[in-house]
């Protein structure tokens, strides 16, 4: 199944990074827009609301990434990285 194979901690990490970058660029555009200005047709208020939404989605993806990473380390999920020894504490991981 495609989702089970590709929805792993690496995918969630990169998605969280993408949404974090979108949120920070939206925040910078809101700061550039000023009180009554617009950037690319978006008002400052809309850009601030977009920033909040992007960062909340990024937070959820990062939490999901942590959960998936721990499940991969415990052997509940398949390990997408291919290592058999945990790089942090040198413990042997279960084989897939």
PyMOL Python script that loads the backbone (N, CA, C, O; Angstrom):
from pymol import cmd

cmd.read_pdbstr("""\
ATOM      1  N   UNK A   1       0.845  -1.180   0.000  1.00  0.00           N
ATOM      2  CA  UNK A   1       0.000   0.000   0.000  1.00  0.00           C
ATOM      3  C   UNK A   1       0.891   1.244   0.000  1.00  0.00           C
ATOM      4  O   UNK A   1       1.856   1.326   0.760  1.00  0.00           O
ATOM      5  N   UNK A   2       0.562   2.198  -0.849  1.00  0.00           N
ATOM      6  CA  UNK A   2       1.397   3.377  -1.053  1.00  0.00           C
ATOM      7  C   UNK A   2       1.556   4.204   0.214  1.00  0.00           C
ATOM      8  O   UNK A   2       2.665   4.635   0.529  1.00  0.00           O
ATOM      9  N   UNK A   3       0.468   4.435   0.948  1.00  0.00           N
ATOM     10  CA  UNK A   3       0.542   5.285   2.133  1.00  0.00           C
ATOM     11  C   UNK A   3       1.406   4.647   3.207  1.00  0.00           C
ATOM     12  O   UNK A   3       2.222   5.334   3.821  1.00  0.00           O
ATOM     13  N   UNK A   4       1.253   3.387   3.445  1.00  0.00           N
ATOM     14  CA  UNK A   4       2.039   2.714   4.479  1.00  0.00           C
ATOM     15  C   UNK A   4       3.529   2.723   4.124  1.00  0.00           C
ATOM     16  O   UNK A   4       4.385   2.805   5.004  1.00  0.00           O
ATOM     17  N   UNK A   5       3.821   2.638   2.838  1.00  0.00           N
ATOM     18  CA  UNK A   5       5.207   2.599   2.407  1.00  0.00           C
ATOM     19  C   UNK A   5       5.855   3.986   2.452  1.00  0.00           C
ATOM     20  O   UNK A   5       7.024   4.101   2.822  1.00  0.00           O
ATOM     21  N   UNK A   6       5.135   5.020   2.089  1.00  0.00           N
ATOM     22  CA  UNK A   6       5.721   6.354   1.950  1.00  0.00           C
ATOM     23  C   UNK A   6       5.440   7.298   3.109  1.00  0.00           C
ATOM     24  O   UNK A   6       6.117   8.318   3.246  1.00  0.00           O
ATOM     25  N   UNK A   7       4.468   6.986   3.939  1.00  0.00           N
ATOM     26  CA  UNK A   7       4.160   7.866   5.068  1.00  0.00           C
ATOM     27  C   UNK A   7       5.020   7.432   6.251  1.00  0.00           C
ATOM     28  O   UNK A   7       4.585   6.667   7.113  1.00  0.00           O
ATOM     29  N   UNK A   8       6.244   7.938   6.269  1.00  0.00           N
ATOM     30  CA  UNK A   8       7.177   7.596   7.330  1.00  0.00           C
ATOM     31  C   UNK A   8       7.733   8.880   7.931  1.00  0.00           C
ATOM     32  O   UNK A   8       7.315   9.978   7.564  1.00  0.00           O
ATOM     33  N   UNK A   9       8.665   8.737   8.847  1.00  0.00           N
ATOM     34  CA  UNK A   9       9.169   9.920   9.544  1.00  0.00           C
ATOM     35  C   UNK A   9       9.919  10.851   8.608  1.00  0.00           C
ATOM     36  O   UNK A   9       9.903  12.063   8.823  1.00  0.00           O
ATOM     37  N   UNK A  10      10.565  10.340   7.592  1.00  0.00           N
ATOM     38  CA  UNK A  10      11.279  11.198   6.644  1.00  0.00           C
ATOM     39  C   UNK A  10      10.302  12.078   5.879  1.00  0.00           C
ATOM     40  O   UNK A  10      10.533  13.279   5.736  1.00  0.00           O
ATOM     41  N   UNK A  11       9.204  11.491   5.380  1.00  0.00           N
ATOM     42  CA  UNK A  11       8.190  12.263   4.660  1.00  0.00           C
ATOM     43  C   UNK A  11       7.578  13.330   5.566  1.00  0.00           C
ATOM     44  O   UNK A  11       7.401  14.475   5.148  1.00  0.00           O
ATOM     45  N   UNK A  12       7.256  12.958   6.801  1.00  0.00           N
ATOM     46  CA  UNK A  12       6.669  13.921   7.724  1.00  0.00           C
ATOM     47  C   UNK A  12       7.659  15.025   8.088  1.00  0.00           C
ATOM     48  O   UNK A  12       7.262  16.175   8.277  1.00  0.00           O
ATOM     49  N   UNK A  13       8.936  14.686   8.186  1.00  0.00           N
ATOM     50  CA  UNK A  13       9.956  15.688   8.494  1.00  0.00           C
ATOM     51  C   UNK A  13      10.050  16.716   7.368  1.00  0.00           C
ATOM     52  O   UNK A  13      10.058  17.919   7.627  1.00  0.00           O
ATOM     53  N   UNK A  14      10.120  16.249   6.120  1.00  0.00           N
ATOM     54  CA  UNK A  14      10.218  17.174   4.997  1.00  0.00           C
ATOM     55  C   UNK A  14       8.937  17.981   4.816  1.00  0.00           C
ATOM     56  O   UNK A  14       8.999  19.157   4.456  1.00  0.00           O
ATOM     57  N   UNK A  15       7.785  17.375   5.057  1.00  0.00           N
ATOM     58  CA  UNK A  15       6.528  18.118   4.970  1.00  0.00           C
ATOM     59  C   UNK A  15       6.453  19.187   6.055  1.00  0.00           C
ATOM     60  O   UNK A  15       6.017  20.309   5.794  1.00  0.00           O
ATOM     61  N   UNK A  16       6.877  18.843   7.275  1.00  0.00           N
ATOM     62  CA  UNK A  16       6.922  19.830   8.352  1.00  0.00           C
ATOM     63  C   UNK A  16       7.861  20.967   8.039  1.00  0.00           C
ATOM     64  O   UNK A  16       7.570  22.122   8.351  1.00  0.00           O
ATOM     65  N   UNK A  17       8.996  20.650   7.420  1.00  0.00           N
ATOM     66  CA  UNK A  17       9.941  21.693   7.021  1.00  0.00           C
ATOM     67  C   UNK A  17       9.327  22.603   5.966  1.00  0.00           C
ATOM     68  O   UNK A  17       9.491  23.821   6.029  1.00  0.00           O
ATOM     69  N   UNK A  18       8.619  22.023   4.992  1.00  0.00           N
ATOM     70  CA  UNK A  18       7.967  22.818   3.953  1.00  0.00           C
ATOM     71  C   UNK A  18       6.940  23.773   4.550  1.00  0.00           C
ATOM     72  O   UNK A  18       6.913  24.951   4.196  1.00  0.00           O
ATOM     73  N   UNK A  19       6.094  23.276   5.450  1.00  0.00           N
ATOM     74  CA  UNK A  19       5.080  24.131   6.051  1.00  0.00           C
ATOM     75  C   UNK A  19       5.694  25.176   6.980  1.00  0.00           C
ATOM     76  O   UNK A  19       5.150  26.272   7.115  1.00  0.00           O
ATOM     77  N   UNK A  20       6.822  24.855   7.625  1.00  0.00           N
ATOM     78  CA  UNK A  20       7.512  25.845   8.437  1.00  0.00           C
ATOM     79  C   UNK A  20       8.054  26.967   7.558  1.00  0.00           C
ATOM     80  O   UNK A  20       7.954  28.141   7.915  1.00  0.00           O
ATOM     81  N   UNK A  21       8.626  26.609   6.409  1.00  0.00           N
ATOM     82  CA  UNK A  21       9.125  27.622   5.483  1.00  0.00           C
ATOM     83  C   UNK A  21       7.989  28.470   4.904  1.00  0.00           C
ATOM     84  O   UNK A  21       8.135  29.681   4.741  1.00  0.00           O
ATOM     85  N   UNK A  22       6.863  27.832   4.598  1.00  0.00           N
ATOM     86  CA  UNK A  22       5.706  28.593   4.123  1.00  0.00           C
ATOM     87  C   UNK A  22       5.200  29.560   5.193  1.00  0.00           C
ATOM     88  O   UNK A  22       4.861  30.703   4.889  1.00  0.00           O
ATOM     89  N   UNK A  23       5.152  29.105   6.432  1.00  0.00           N
ATOM     90  CA  UNK A  23       4.702  29.964   7.525  1.00  0.00           C
ATOM     91  C   UNK A  23       5.637  31.124   7.765  1.00  0.00           C
ATOM     92  O   UNK A  23       5.190  32.249   7.987  1.00  0.00           O
ATOM     93  N   UNK A  24       6.938  30.864   7.722  1.00  0.00           N
ATOM     94  CA  UNK A  24       7.882  31.957   7.965  1.00  0.00           C
ATOM     95  C   UNK A  24       7.883  32.943   6.805  1.00  0.00           C
ATOM     96  O   UNK A  24       8.008  34.146   7.033  1.00  0.00           O
ATOM     97  N   UNK A  25       7.748  32.474   5.573  1.00  0.00           N
ATOM     98  CA  UNK A  25       7.677  33.414   4.449  1.00  0.00           C
ATOM     99  C   UNK A  25       6.372  34.203   4.488  1.00  0.00           C
ATOM    100  O   UNK A  25       6.357  35.382   4.133  1.00  0.00           O
ATOM    101  N   UNK A  26       5.289  33.580   4.908  1.00  0.00           N
ATOM    102  CA  UNK A  26       4.024  34.300   5.057  1.00  0.00           C
ATOM    103  C   UNK A  26       4.129  35.359   6.142  1.00  0.00           C
ATOM    104  O   UNK A  26       3.582  36.453   5.999  1.00  0.00           O
ATOM    105  N   UNK A  27       4.827  35.044   7.223  1.00  0.00           N
ATOM    106  CA  UNK A  27       5.012  36.010   8.304  1.00  0.00           C
ATOM    107  C   UNK A  27       5.857  37.196   7.838  1.00  0.00           C
ATOM    108  O   UNK A  27       5.567  38.341   8.183  1.00  0.00           O
ATOM    109  N   UNK A  28       6.905  36.919   7.053  1.00  0.00           N
ATOM    110  CA  UNK A  28       7.742  38.000   6.523  1.00  0.00           C
ATOM    111  C   UNK A  28       6.944  38.860   5.549  1.00  0.00           C
ATOM    112  O   UNK A  28       7.092  40.082   5.550  1.00  0.00           O
ATOM    113  N   UNK A  29       6.106  38.252   4.722  1.00  0.00           N
ATOM    114  CA  UNK A  29       5.281  39.027   3.796  1.00  0.00           C
ATOM    115  C   UNK A  29       4.268  39.871   4.555  1.00  0.00           C
ATOM    116  O   UNK A  29       3.975  40.992   4.142  1.00  0.00           O
ATOM    117  N   UNK A  30       3.724  39.356   5.660  1.00  0.00           N
ATOM    118  CA  UNK A  30       2.792  40.156   6.470  1.00  0.00           C
ATOM    119  C   UNK A  30       3.515  41.339   7.095  1.00  0.00           C
ATOM    120  O   UNK A  30       2.948  42.426   7.203  1.00  0.00           O
ATOM    121  N   UNK A  31       4.746  41.138   7.501  1.00  0.00           N
ATOM    122  CA  UNK A  31       5.530  42.230   8.080  1.00  0.00           C
ATOM    123  C   UNK A  31       5.839  43.278   7.024  1.00  0.00           C
ATOM    124  O   UNK A  31       5.814  44.474   7.314  1.00  0.00           O
ATOM    125  N   UNK A  32       6.132  42.841   5.785  1.00  0.00           N
ATOM    126  CA  UNK A  32       6.406  43.770   4.685  1.00  0.00           C
ATOM    127  C   UNK A  32       5.149  44.535   4.295  1.00  0.00           C
ATOM    128  O   UNK A  32       5.232  45.712   3.944  1.00  0.00           O
ATOM    129  N   UNK A  33       3.990  43.891   4.349  1.00  0.00           N
ATOM    130  CA  UNK A  33       2.735  44.525   3.929  1.00  0.00           C
ATOM    131  C   UNK A  33       2.400  45.738   4.784  1.00  0.00           C
ATOM    132  O   UNK A  33       1.804  46.694   4.288  1.00  0.00           O
ATOM    133  N   UNK A  34       2.766  45.717   6.039  1.00  0.00           N
ATOM    134  CA  UNK A  34       2.454  46.852   6.904  1.00  0.00           C
ATOM    135  C   UNK A  34       0.995  46.856   7.327  1.00  0.00           C
ATOM    136  O   UNK A  34       0.250  45.912   7.067  1.00  0.00           O
ATOM    137  N   UNK A  35       0.610  47.930   7.976  1.00  0.00           N
ATOM    138  CA  UNK A  35      -0.737  48.020   8.564  1.00  0.00           C
ATOM    139  C   UNK A  35      -1.837  48.057   7.507  1.00  0.00           C
ATOM    140  O   UNK A  35      -2.848  47.368   7.651  1.00  0.00           O
ATOM    141  N   UNK A  36      -1.664  48.834   6.465  1.00  0.00           N
ATOM    142  CA  UNK A  36      -2.751  48.971   5.481  1.00  0.00           C
ATOM    143  C   UNK A  36      -2.328  48.527   4.093  1.00  0.00           C
ATOM    144  O   UNK A  36      -3.082  48.710   3.137  1.00  0.00           O
ATOM    145  N   UNK A  37      -1.149  47.952   3.959  1.00  0.00           N
ATOM    146  CA  UNK A  37      -0.655  47.549   2.650  1.00  0.00           C
ATOM    147  C   UNK A  37      -1.047  46.135   2.283  1.00  0.00           C
ATOM    148  O   UNK A  37      -1.703  45.422   3.042  1.00  0.00           O
ATOM    149  N   UNK A  38      -0.621  45.758   1.094  1.00  0.00           N
ATOM    150  CA  UNK A  38      -0.886  44.408   0.599  1.00  0.00           C
ATOM    151  C   UNK A  38       0.369  43.881  -0.080  1.00  0.00           C
ATOM    152  O   UNK A  38       1.173  44.646  -0.614  1.00  0.00           O
ATOM    153  N   UNK A  39       0.522  42.578  -0.052  1.00  0.00           N
ATOM    154  CA  UNK A  39       1.593  41.906  -0.778  1.00  0.00           C
ATOM    155  C   UNK A  39       0.943  40.852  -1.646  1.00  0.00           C
ATOM    156  O   UNK A  39       0.251  39.968  -1.142  1.00  0.00           O
ATOM    157  N   UNK A  40       1.160  40.940  -2.953  1.00  0.00           N
ATOM    158  CA  UNK A  40       0.561  40.041  -3.948  1.00  0.00           C
ATOM    159  C   UNK A  40      -0.951  39.950  -3.793  1.00  0.00           C
ATOM    160  O   UNK A  40      -1.541  38.899  -4.044  1.00  0.00           O
ATOM    161  N   UNK A  41      -1.578  41.045  -3.381  1.00  0.00           N
ATOM    162  CA  UNK A  41      -3.025  41.096  -3.240  1.00  0.00           C
ATOM    163  C   UNK A  41      -3.567  40.592  -1.918  1.00  0.00           C
ATOM    164  O   UNK A  41      -4.781  40.592  -1.716  1.00  0.00           O
ATOM    165  N   UNK A  42      -2.701  40.164  -1.014  1.00  0.00           N
ATOM    166  CA  UNK A  42      -3.128  39.657   0.289  1.00  0.00           C
ATOM    167  C   UNK A  42      -2.899  40.727   1.351  1.00  0.00           C
ATOM    168  O   UNK A  42      -1.844  41.359   1.390  1.00  0.00           O
ATOM    169  N   UNK A  43      -3.893  40.924   2.208  1.00  0.00           N
ATOM    170  CA  UNK A  43      -3.760  41.907   3.281  1.00  0.00           C
ATOM    171  C   UNK A  43      -2.909  41.350   4.409  1.00  0.00           C
ATOM    172  O   UNK A  43      -2.644  40.150   4.477  1.00  0.00           O
ATOM    173  N   UNK A  44      -2.487  42.249   5.296  1.00  0.00           N
ATOM    174  CA  UNK A  44      -1.665  41.831   6.416  1.00  0.00           C
ATOM    175  C   UNK A  44      -2.420  40.851   7.318  1.00  0.00           C
ATOM    176  O   UNK A  44      -1.835  39.879   7.796  1.00  0.00           O
ATOM    177  N   UNK A  45      -3.697  41.092   7.554  1.00  0.00           N
ATOM    178  CA  UNK A  45      -4.488  40.217   8.417  1.00  0.00           C
ATOM    179  C   UNK A  45      -4.566  38.800   7.837  1.00  0.00           C
ATOM    180  O   UNK A  45      -4.386  37.822   8.563  1.00  0.00           O
ATOM    181  N   UNK A  46      -4.835  38.689   6.529  1.00  0.00           N
ATOM    182  CA  UNK A  46      -4.915  37.366   5.899  1.00  0.00           C
ATOM    183  C   UNK A  46      -3.570  36.651   5.977  1.00  0.00           C
ATOM    184  O   UNK A  46      -3.519  35.445   6.221  1.00  0.00           O
ATOM    185  N   UNK A  47      -2.482  37.388   5.771  1.00  0.00           N
ATOM    186  CA  UNK A  47      -1.167  36.759   5.839  1.00  0.00           C
ATOM    187  C   UNK A  47      -0.848  36.277   7.250  1.00  0.00           C
ATOM    188  O   UNK A  47      -0.231  35.225   7.421  1.00  0.00           O
ATOM    189  N   UNK A  48      -1.266  37.041   8.265  1.00  0.00           N
ATOM    190  CA  UNK A  48      -1.058  36.576   9.636  1.00  0.00           C
ATOM    191  C   UNK A  48      -1.885  35.326   9.929  1.00  0.00           C
ATOM    192  O   UNK A  48      -1.406  34.409  10.596  1.00  0.00           O
ATOM    193  N   UNK A  49      -3.114  35.284   9.438  1.00  0.00           N
ATOM    194  CA  UNK A  49      -3.937  34.089   9.636  1.00  0.00           C
ATOM    195  C   UNK A  49      -3.349  32.887   8.899  1.00  0.00           C
ATOM    196  O   UNK A  49      -3.382  31.768   9.412  1.00  0.00           O
ATOM    197  N   UNK A  50      -2.811  33.114   7.696  1.00  0.00           N
ATOM    198  CA  UNK A  50      -2.146  32.030   6.966  1.00  0.00           C
ATOM    199  C   UNK A  50      -0.917  31.541   7.716  1.00  0.00           C
ATOM    200  O   UNK A  50      -0.635  30.343   7.748  1.00  0.00           O
ATOM    201  N   UNK A  51      -0.186  32.477   8.319  1.00  0.00           N
ATOM    202  CA  UNK A  51       0.999  32.102   9.095  1.00  0.00           C
ATOM    203  C   UNK A  51       0.617  31.189  10.242  1.00  0.00           C
ATOM    204  O   UNK A  51       1.274  30.177  10.482  1.00  0.00           O
ATOM    205  N   UNK A  52      -0.440  31.542  10.949  1.00  0.00           N
ATOM    206  CA  UNK A  52      -0.894  30.711  12.066  1.00  0.00           C
ATOM    207  C   UNK A  52      -1.278  29.316  11.583  1.00  0.00           C
ATOM    208  O   UNK A  52      -0.913  28.320  12.207  1.00  0.00           O
ATOM    209  N   UNK A  53      -2.009  29.242  10.480  1.00  0.00           N
ATOM    210  CA  UNK A  53      -2.433  27.938   9.954  1.00  0.00           C
ATOM    211  C   UNK A  53      -1.238  27.103   9.499  1.00  0.00           C
ATOM    212  O   UNK A  53      -1.160  25.916   9.815  1.00  0.00           O
ATOM    213  N   UNK A  54      -0.307  27.710   8.759  1.00  0.00           N
ATOM    214  CA  UNK A  54       0.874  26.975   8.296  1.00  0.00           C
ATOM    215  C   UNK A  54       1.684  26.441   9.471  1.00  0.00           C
ATOM    216  O   UNK A  54       2.139  25.297   9.448  1.00  0.00           O
ATOM    217  N   UNK A  55       1.864  27.268  10.498  1.00  0.00           N
ATOM    218  CA  UNK A  55       2.687  26.837  11.621  1.00  0.00           C
ATOM    219  C   UNK A  55       1.983  25.774  12.469  1.00  0.00           C
ATOM    220  O   UNK A  55       2.647  24.907  13.036  1.00  0.00           O
ATOM    221  N   UNK A  56       0.659  25.825  12.564  1.00  0.00           N
ATOM    222  CA  UNK A  56      -0.054  24.766  13.277  1.00  0.00           C
ATOM    223  C   UNK A  56       0.021  23.440  12.532  1.00  0.00           C
ATOM    224  O   UNK A  56       0.177  22.387  13.151  1.00  0.00           O
ATOM    225  N   UNK A  57      -0.090  23.484  11.204  1.00  0.00           N
ATOM    226  CA  UNK A  57       0.056  22.258  10.413  1.00  0.00           C
ATOM    227  C   UNK A  57       1.479  21.724  10.548  1.00  0.00           C
ATOM    228  O   UNK A  57       1.681  20.517  10.681  1.00  0.00           O
ATOM    229  N   UNK A  58       2.474  22.631  10.514  1.00  0.00           N
ATOM    230  CA  UNK A  58       3.868  22.212  10.671  1.00  0.00           C
ATOM    231  C   UNK A  58       4.098  21.574  12.036  1.00  0.00           C
ATOM    232  O   UNK A  58       4.830  20.590  12.143  1.00  0.00           O
ATOM    233  N   UNK A  59       3.488  22.121  13.070  1.00  0.00           N
ATOM    234  CA  UNK A  59       3.619  21.549  14.408  1.00  0.00           C
ATOM    235  C   UNK A  59       3.033  20.137  14.454  1.00  0.00           C
ATOM    236  O   UNK A  59       3.641  19.230  15.021  1.00  0.00           O
ATOM    237  N   UNK A  60       1.868  19.954  13.865  1.00  0.00           N
ATOM    238  CA  UNK A  60       1.257  18.628  13.815  1.00  0.00           C
ATOM    239  C   UNK A  60       2.107  17.632  13.043  1.00  0.00           C
ATOM    240  O   UNK A  60       2.235  16.476  13.447  1.00  0.00           O
ATOM    241  N   UNK A  61       2.694  18.077  11.926  1.00  0.00           N
ATOM    242  CA  UNK A  61       3.557  17.188  11.152  1.00  0.00           C
ATOM    243  C   UNK A  61       4.819  16.831  11.919  1.00  0.00           C
ATOM    244  O   UNK A  61       5.288  15.695  11.851  1.00  0.00           O
ATOM    245  N   UNK A  62       5.371  17.794  12.649  1.00  0.00           N
ATOM    246  CA  UNK A  62       6.575  17.512  13.427  1.00  0.00           C
ATOM    247  C   UNK A  62       6.278  16.530  14.568  1.00  0.00           C
ATOM    248  O   UNK A  62       7.092  15.653  14.854  1.00  0.00           O
ATOM    249  N   UNK A  63       5.123  16.672  15.216  1.00  0.00           N
ATOM    250  CA  UNK A  63       4.747  15.712  16.255  1.00  0.00           C
ATOM    251  C   UNK A  63       4.532  14.320  15.667  1.00  0.00           C
ATOM    252  O   UNK A  63       4.932  13.316  16.257  1.00  0.00           O
ATOM    253  N   UNK A  64       3.897  14.273  14.504  1.00  0.00           N
ATOM    254  CA  UNK A  64       3.724  12.990  13.820  1.00  0.00           C
ATOM    255  C   UNK A  64       5.056  12.380  13.429  1.00  0.00           C
ATOM    256  O   UNK A  64       5.228  11.162  13.479  1.00  0.00           O
ATOM    257  N   UNK A  65       6.000  13.230  13.039  1.00  0.00           N
ATOM    258  CA  UNK A  65       7.338  12.756  12.701  1.00  0.00           C
ATOM    259  C   UNK A  65       8.008  12.123  13.910  1.00  0.00           C
ATOM    260  O   UNK A  65       8.623  11.063  13.797  1.00  0.00           O
ATOM    261  N   UNK A  66       7.892  12.770  15.074  1.00  0.00           N
ATOM    262  CA  UNK A  66       8.473  12.194  16.285  1.00  0.00           C
ATOM    263  C   UNK A  66       7.834  10.860  16.637  1.00  0.00           C
ATOM    264  O   UNK A  66       8.526   9.912  17.009  1.00  0.00           O
ATOM    265  N   UNK A  67       6.509  10.788  16.519  1.00  0.00           N
ATOM    266  CA  UNK A  67       5.818   9.536  16.830  1.00  0.00           C
ATOM    267  C   UNK A  67       6.247   8.414  15.886  1.00  0.00           C
ATOM    268  O   UNK A  67       6.517   7.296  16.324  1.00  0.00           O
ATOM    269  N   UNK A  68       6.310   8.720  14.585  1.00  0.00           N
ATOM    270  CA  UNK A  68       6.716   7.711  13.616  1.00  0.00           C
ATOM    271  C   UNK A  68       8.168   7.292  13.837  1.00  0.00           C
ATOM    272  O   UNK A  68       8.510   6.118  13.699  1.00  0.00           O
ATOM    273  N   UNK A  69       9.021   8.261  14.182  1.00  0.00           N
ATOM    274  CA  UNK A  69      10.432   7.927  14.409  1.00  0.00           C
ATOM    275  C   UNK A  69      10.578   6.967  15.590  1.00  0.00           C
ATOM    276  O   UNK A  69      11.345   6.006  15.516  1.00  0.00           O
ATOM    277  N   UNK A  70       9.854   7.219  16.670  1.00  0.00           N
ATOM    278  CA  UNK A  70       9.933   6.310  17.819  1.00  0.00           C
ATOM    279  C   UNK A  70       9.357   4.943  17.483  1.00  0.00           C
ATOM    280  O   UNK A  70       9.877   3.925  17.940  1.00  0.00           O
ATOM    281  N   UNK A  71       8.281   4.905  16.684  1.00  0.00           N
ATOM    282  CA  UNK A  71       7.724   3.615  16.286  1.00  0.00           C
ATOM    283  C   UNK A  71       8.695   2.858  15.386  1.00  0.00           C
ATOM    284  O   UNK A  71       8.781   1.631  15.455  1.00  0.00           O
ATOM    285  N   UNK A  72       9.426   3.585  14.542  1.00  0.00           N
ATOM    286  CA  UNK A  72      10.423   2.929  13.700  1.00  0.00           C
ATOM    287  C   UNK A  72      11.578   2.396  14.540  1.00  0.00           C
ATOM    288  O   UNK A  72      12.121   1.330  14.249  1.00  0.00           O
ATOM    289  N   UNK A  73      11.953   3.129  15.574  1.00  0.00           N
ATOM    290  CA  UNK A  73      13.039   2.669  16.442  1.00  0.00           C
ATOM    291  C   UNK A  73      12.624   1.454  17.263  1.00  0.00           C
ATOM    292  O   UNK A  73      13.446   0.582  17.546  1.00  0.00           O
ATOM    293  N   UNK A  74      11.342   1.395  17.649  1.00  0.00           N
ATOM    294  CA  UNK A  74      10.863   0.253  18.427  1.00  0.00           C
ATOM    295  C   UNK A  74      10.551  -0.962  17.560  1.00  0.00           C
ATOM    296  O   UNK A  74      10.372  -2.063  18.082  1.00  0.00           O
ATOM    297  N   UNK A  75      10.483  -0.779  16.258  1.00  0.00           N
ATOM    298  CA  UNK A  75      10.191  -1.880  15.356  1.00  0.00           C
ATOM    299  C   UNK A  75       8.725  -2.040  15.027  1.00  0.00           C
ATOM    300  O   UNK A  75       8.351  -3.022  14.387  1.00  0.00           O
ATOM    301  N   UNK A  76       7.878  -1.107  15.444  1.00  0.00           N
ATOM    302  CA  UNK A  76       6.458  -1.184  15.128  1.00  0.00           C
ATOM    303  C   UNK A  76       6.216  -0.865  13.661  1.00  0.00           C
ATOM    304  O   UNK A  76       5.374  -1.488  13.016  1.00  0.00           O
ATOM    305  N   UNK A  77       6.961   0.113  13.131  1.00  0.00           N
ATOM    306  CA  UNK A  77       6.859   0.495  11.727  1.00  0.00           C
ATOM    307  C   UNK A  77       8.137   0.083  11.000  1.00  0.00           C
ATOM    308  O   UNK A  77       9.190  -0.057  11.622  1.00  0.00           O
ATOM    309  N   UNK A  78       8.045  -0.111   9.669  1.00  0.00           N
ATOM    310  CA  UNK A  78       9.261  -0.430   8.923  1.00  0.00           C
ATOM    311  C   UNK A  78      10.233   0.749   8.951  1.00  0.00           C
ATOM    312  O   UNK A  78       9.817   1.908   8.939  1.00  0.00           O
ATOM    313  N   UNK A  79      11.504   0.449   8.987  1.00  0.00           N
ATOM    314  CA  UNK A  79      12.550   1.460   9.063  1.00  0.00           C
ATOM    315  C   UNK A  79      12.897   1.946   7.657  1.00  0.00           C
ATOM    316  O   UNK A  79      13.453   1.171   6.879  1.00  0.00           O
ATOM    317  N   UNK A  80      12.591   3.202   7.297  1.00  0.00           N
ATOM    318  CA  UNK A  80      12.859   3.674   5.934  1.00  0.00           C
ATOM    319  C   UNK A  80      14.319   4.014   5.696  1.00  0.00           C
ATOM    320  O   UNK A  80      14.727   4.181   4.547  1.00  0.00           O
ATOM    321  N   UNK A  81      15.112   4.122   6.743  1.00  0.00           N
ATOM    322  CA  UNK A  81      16.494   4.557   6.589  1.00  0.00           C
ATOM    323  C   UNK A  81      17.441   3.411   6.315  1.00  0.00           C
ATOM    324  O   UNK A  81      18.538   3.634   5.803  1.00  0.00           O
ATOM    325  N   UNK A  82      17.052   2.197   6.638  1.00  0.00           N
ATOM    326  CA  UNK A  82      17.848   1.034   6.324  1.00  0.00           C
ATOM    327  C   UNK A  82      18.945   0.704   7.324  1.00  0.00           C
ATOM    328  O   UNK A  82      19.726  -0.215   7.076  1.00  0.00           O
ATOM    329  N   UNK A  83      19.036   1.412   8.442  1.00  0.00           N
ATOM    330  CA  UNK A  83      20.074   1.069   9.398  1.00  0.00           C
ATOM    331  C   UNK A  83      19.570   0.027  10.389  1.00  0.00           C
ATOM    332  O   UNK A  83      18.381  -0.027  10.702  1.00  0.00           O
ATOM    333  N   UNK A  84      20.484  -0.790  10.871  1.00  0.00           N
ATOM    334  CA  UNK A  84      20.127  -1.836  11.818  1.00  0.00           C
ATOM    335  C   UNK A  84      20.621  -1.534  13.221  1.00  0.00           C
ATOM    336  O   UNK A  84      20.226  -2.211  14.171  1.00  0.00           O
ATOM    337  N   UNK A  85      21.479  -0.531  13.372  1.00  0.00           N
ATOM    338  CA  UNK A  85      21.962  -0.111  14.674  1.00  0.00           C
ATOM    339  C   UNK A  85      21.505   1.321  14.898  1.00  0.00           C
ATOM    340  O   UNK A  85      21.703   2.182  14.040  1.00  0.00           O
ATOM    341  N   UNK A  86      20.899   1.575  16.040  1.00  0.00           N
ATOM    342  CA  UNK A  86      20.419   2.907  16.366  1.00  0.00           C
ATOM    343  C   UNK A  86      21.610   3.863  16.458  1.00  0.00           C
ATOM    344  O   UNK A  86      22.536   3.615  17.230  1.00  0.00           O
ATOM    345  N   UNK A  87      21.603   4.960  15.677  1.00  0.00           N
ATOM    346  CA  UNK A  87      22.756   5.854  15.701  1.00  0.00           C
ATOM    347  C   UNK A  87      22.900   6.639  17.005  1.00  0.00           C
ATOM    348  O   UNK A  87      23.971   7.187  17.266  1.00  0.00           O
ATOM    349  N   UNK A  88      21.860   6.708  17.823  1.00  0.00           N
ATOM    350  CA  UNK A  88      21.943   7.506  19.047  1.00  0.00           C
ATOM    351  C   UNK A  88      22.565   6.704  20.189  1.00  0.00           C
ATOM    352  O   UNK A  88      23.553   7.132  20.785  1.00  0.00           O
ATOM    353  N   UNK A  89      21.991   5.550  20.492  1.00  0.00           N
ATOM    354  CA  UNK A  89      22.519   4.788  21.641  1.00  0.00           C
ATOM    355  C   UNK A  89      23.128   3.445  21.238  1.00  0.00           C
ATOM    356  O   UNK A  89      23.364   2.597  22.099  1.00  0.00           O
ATOM    357  N   UNK A  90      23.385   3.239  19.951  1.00  0.00           N
ATOM    358  CA  UNK A  90      24.077   2.057  19.429  1.00  0.00           C
ATOM    359  C   UNK A  90      23.385   0.743  19.730  1.00  0.00           C
ATOM    360  O   UNK A  90      24.026  -0.308  19.723  1.00  0.00           O
ATOM    361  N   UNK A  91      22.081   0.783  19.996  1.00  0.00           N
ATOM    362  CA  UNK A  91      21.315  -0.443  20.231  1.00  0.00           C
ATOM    363  C   UNK A  91      20.940  -1.063  18.884  1.00  0.00           C
ATOM    364  O   UNK A  91      20.725  -0.347  17.906  1.00  0.00           O
ATOM    365  N   UNK A  92      20.862  -2.382  18.839  1.00  0.00           N
ATOM    366  CA  UNK A  92      20.475  -3.074  17.606  1.00  0.00           C
ATOM    367  C   UNK A  92      18.967  -2.992  17.446  1.00  0.00           C
ATOM    368  O   UNK A  92      18.212  -3.307  18.366  1.00  0.00           O
ATOM    369  N   UNK A  93      18.541  -2.566  16.266  1.00  0.00           N
ATOM    370  CA  UNK A  93      17.123  -2.459  15.962  1.00  0.00           C
ATOM    371  C   UNK A  93      16.616  -3.797  15.421  1.00  0.00           C
ATOM    372  O   UNK A  93      17.387  -4.560  14.837  1.00  0.00           O
ATOM    373  N   UNK A  94      15.326  -4.085  15.611  1.00  0.00           N
ATOM    374  CA  UNK A  94      14.785  -5.333  15.066  1.00  0.00           C
ATOM    375  C   UNK A  94      14.785  -5.292  13.538  1.00  0.00           C
ATOM    376  O   UNK A  94      14.546  -4.244  12.938  1.00  0.00           O
ATOM    377  N   UNK A  95      15.049  -6.416  12.930  1.00  0.00           N
ATOM    378  CA  UNK A  95      15.061  -6.493  11.465  1.00  0.00           C
ATOM    379  C   UNK A  95      13.630  -6.457  10.954  1.00  0.00           C
ATOM    380  O   UNK A  95      12.719  -6.971  11.602  1.00  0.00           O
ATOM    381  N   UNK A  96      13.433  -5.837   9.770  1.00  0.00           N
ATOM    382  CA  UNK A  96      12.067  -5.759   9.221  1.00  0.00           C
ATOM    383  C   UNK A  96      11.556  -7.085   8.755  1.00  0.00           C
ATOM    384  O   UNK A  96      10.428  -7.176   8.271  1.00  0.00           O
TER     385      UNK A  96
END
""", "prot")
cmd.dss("prot")
cmd.show_as("cartoon", "prot")
cmd.util.cbc("prot")
cmd.orient("prot")
